[in-house]
């Protein structure tokens, strides 16, 4: 794990079906510097392991927005 490797948790809104999960994972996973994306449908959580030198938490929120959903960084 590099010094700039970060684990970010987002809370999302607007999930209506499990296919939303794949849509978000695909969109966020496309970003350079993202190593892993896991969307938890039941809790509306998105966990992302990424290189903070390449992609910021705001970049992640923007990518979720491009997939059609509202999200924000969560403390838990």
MIMAR-731405 format. One record per residue: residue number from 1; residue in one letter; x, z, y of N, C-alpha, C in turn. Coordinates in pm, whole numbers. Layout:
BEGIN
{atom NUM, "A", {X, Z, Y}, {X, Z, Y}, {X, Z, Y}}
...
This chain:
BEGIN
{atom 1, "X", {85, 0, -118}, {0, 0, 0}, {89, 0, 125}}
{atom 2, "X", {62, -89, 217}, {144, -98, 337}, {104, 9, 439}}
{atom 3, "X", {187, 26, 539}, {162, 128, 642}, {36, 98, 723}}
{atom 4, "X", {-1, -29, 728}, {-119, -66, 807}, {-244, -85, 721}}
{atom 5, "X", {-234, -50, 593}, {-350, -61, 503}, {-452, 46, 538}}
{atom 6, "X", {-576, 6, 557}, {-680, 97, 602}, {-804, 83, 515}}
{atom 7, "X", {-877, 192, 502}, {-1005, 191, 431}, {-1113, 221, 536}}
{atom 8, "X", {-1200, 124, 559}, {-1305, 138, 659}, {-1441, 137, 592}}
{atom 9, "X", {-1529, 227, 637}, {-1666, 232, 585}, {-1760, 193, 698}}
{atom 10, "X", {-1848, 97, 669}, {-1950, 54, 765}, {-2086, 92, 711}}
{atom 11, "X", {-2180, 117, 799}, {-2321, 134, 763}, {-2392, 9, 812}}
{atom 12, "X", {-2473, -49, 728}, {-2542, -172, 764}, {-2693, -152, 765}}
{atom 13, "X", {-2760, -238, 839}, {-2906, -237, 846}, {-2957, -374, 807}}
{atom 14, "X", {-3080, -378, 757}, {-3144, -505, 730}, {-3130, -556, 588}}
{atom 15, "X", {-3073, -474, 500}, {-3066, -515, 359}, {-3208, -523, 305}}
{atom 16, "X", {-3241, -633, 241}, {-3374, -641, 182}, {-3368, -677, 35}}
{atom 17, "X", {-3255, -728, -10}, {-3245, -768, -151}, {-3100, -765, -196}}
{atom 18, "X", {-3078, -758, -326}, {-2940, -755, -376}, {-2858, -878, -340}}
{atom 19, "X", {-2920, -991, -313}, {-2843, -1110, -276}, {-2775, -1093, -140}}
{atom 20, "X", {-2827, -998, -60}, {-2763, -966, 69}, {-2621, -917, 45}}
{atom 21, "X", {-2602, -846, -64}, {-2471, -789, -99}, {-2368, -900, -112}}
{atom 22, "X", {-2400, -1003, -189}, {-2307, -1113, -211}, {-2277, -1186, -81}}
{atom 23, "X", {-2377, -1203, 1}, {-2360, -1272, 129}, {-2260, -1198, 219}}
{atom 24, "X", {-2276, -1066, 227}, {-2187, -985, 310}, {-2046, -981, 250}}
{atom 25, "X", {-2037, -960, 119}, {-1905, -954, 55}, {-1829, -1085, 75}}
{atom 26, "X", {-1898, -1197, 67}, {-1834, -1327, 84}, {-1785, -1344, 228}}
{atom 27, "X", {-1868, -1311, 326}, {-1834, -1329, 467}, {-1717, -1239, 508}}
{atom 28, "X", {-1723, -1112, 471}, {-1616, -1018, 508}, {-1489, -1050, 428}}
{atom 29, "X", {-1504, -1086, 303}, {-1390, -1117, 218}, {-1309, -1237, 263}}
{atom 30, "X", {-1368, -1323, 344}, {-1300, -1441, 396}, {-1193, -1408, 500}}
{atom 31, "X", {-1205, -1293, 562}, {-1112, -1256, 670}, {-971, -1236, 616}}
{atom 32, "X", {-872, -1289, 689}, {-732, -1265, 653}, {-704, -1116, 667}}
{atom 33, "X", {-638, -1061, 568}, {-604, -919, 572}, {-700, -830, 497}}
{atom 34, "X", {-814, -884, 451}, {-910, -805, 374}, {-871, -814, 226}}
{atom 35, "X", {-848, -698, 165}, {-808, -694, 24}, {-927, -673, -69}}
{atom 36, "X", {-1024, -591, -24}, {-1136, -557, -112}, {-1258, -526, -27}}
{atom 37, "X", {-1373, -576, -72}, {-1500, -545, -6}, {-1596, -499, -113}}
{atom 38, "X", {-1662, -386, -90}, {-1763, -336, -184}, {-1884, -295, -104}}
{atom 39, "X", {-1996, -363, -131}, {-2122, -331, -63}, {-2207, -248, -158}}
{atom 40, "X", {-2254, -133, -110}, {-2341, -45, -188}, {-2484, -67, -140}}
{atom 41, "X", {-2561, -142, -217}, {-2696, -180, -176}, {-2785, -59, -149}}
{atom 42, "X", {-2786, 36, -240}, {-2878, 150, -229}, {-2855, 235, -105}}
{atom 43, "X", {-2727, 250, -66}, {-2695, 337, 48}, {-2662, 259, 176}}
{atom 44, "X", {-2665, 126, 168}, {-2633, 39, 283}, {-2493, 64, 337}}
{atom 45, "X", {-2400, 99, 247}, {-2261, 121, 288}, {-2177, 0, 250}}
{atom 46, "X", {-2082, -31, 335}, {-1986, -138, 307}, {-1848, -75, 317}}
{atom 47, "X", {-1774, -79, 208}, {-1638, -24, 207}, {-1540, -139, 203}}
{atom 48, "X", {-1442, -135, 294}, {-1346, -244, 305}, {-1205, -188, 309}}
{atom 49, "X", {-1119, -240, 222}, {-977, -211, 227}, {-913, -330, 296}}
{atom 50, "X", {-842, -302, 406}, {-786, -413, 484}, {-659, -372, 555}}
{atom 51, "X", {-586, -473, 600}, {-464, -453, 678}, {-506, -446, 824}}
{atom 52, "X", {-496, -328, 885}, {-542, -310, 1023}, {-458, -387, 1124}}
{atom 53, "X", {-340, -434, 1082}, {-258, -517, 1171}, {-314, -660, 1178}}
{atom 54, "X", {-392, -699, 1078}, {-447, -834, 1073}, {-595, -840, 1110}}
{atom 55, "X", {-670, -737, 1073}, {-814, -738, 1095}, {-859, -598, 1139}}
{atom 56, "X", {-934, -593, 1248}, {-980, -465, 1301}, {-1117, -428, 1247}}
{atom 57, "X", {-1157, -304, 1270}, {-1292, -260, 1231}, {-1396, -346, 1302}}
{atom 58, "X", {-1370, -383, 1427}, {-1465, -468, 1501}, {-1475, -606, 1438}}
{atom 59, "X", {-1364, -659, 1386}, {-1368, -788, 1315}, {-1459, -778, 1194}}
{atom 60, "X", {-1456, -664, 1126}, {-1542, -643, 1008}, {-1689, -641, 1049}}
{atom 61, "X", {-1719, -567, 1156}, {-1856, -560, 1208}, {-1904, -699, 1247}}
{atom 62, "X", {-1816, -776, 1313}, {-1851, -913, 1354}, {-1879, -1002, 1233}}
{atom 63, "X", {-1800, -986, 1127}, {-1820, -1066, 1006}, {-1953, -1033, 940}}
{atom 64, "X", {-1990, -905, 938}, {-2120, -865, 883}, {-2230, -927, 969}}
{atom 65, "X", {-2208, -930, 1102}, {-2304, -992, 1193}, {-2322, -1140, 1164}}
{atom 66, "X", {-2212, -1210, 1132}, {-2220, -1352, 1099}, {-2302, -1375, 972}}
{atom 67, "X", {-2302, -1275, 884}, {-2381, -1285, 761}, {-2529, -1255, 789}}
{atom 68, "X", {-2558, -1207, 912}, {-2697, -1185, 951}, {-2743, -1040, 950}}
{atom 69, "X", {-2649, -947, 949}, {-2685, -806, 941}, {-2615, -725, 1050}}
{atom 70, "X", {-2676, -618, 1091}, {-2620, -529, 1191}, {-2545, -418, 1118}}
{atom 71, "X", {-2425, -386, 1167}, {-2350, -277, 1105}, {-2270, -203, 1212}}
{atom 72, "X", {-2220, -87, 1174}, {-2137, -7, 1263}, {-2041, 75, 1176}}
{atom 73, "X", {-1928, 111, 1232}, {-1832, 195, 1160}, {-1895, 331, 1136}}
{atom 74, "X", {-1877, 382, 1016}, {-1935, 510, 977}, {-1824, 611, 951}}
{atom 75, "X", {-1852, 737, 974}, {-1755, 842, 947}, {-1752, 880, 800}}
{atom 76, "X", {-1857, 843, 725}, {-1862, 878, 582}, {-1928, 769, 501}}
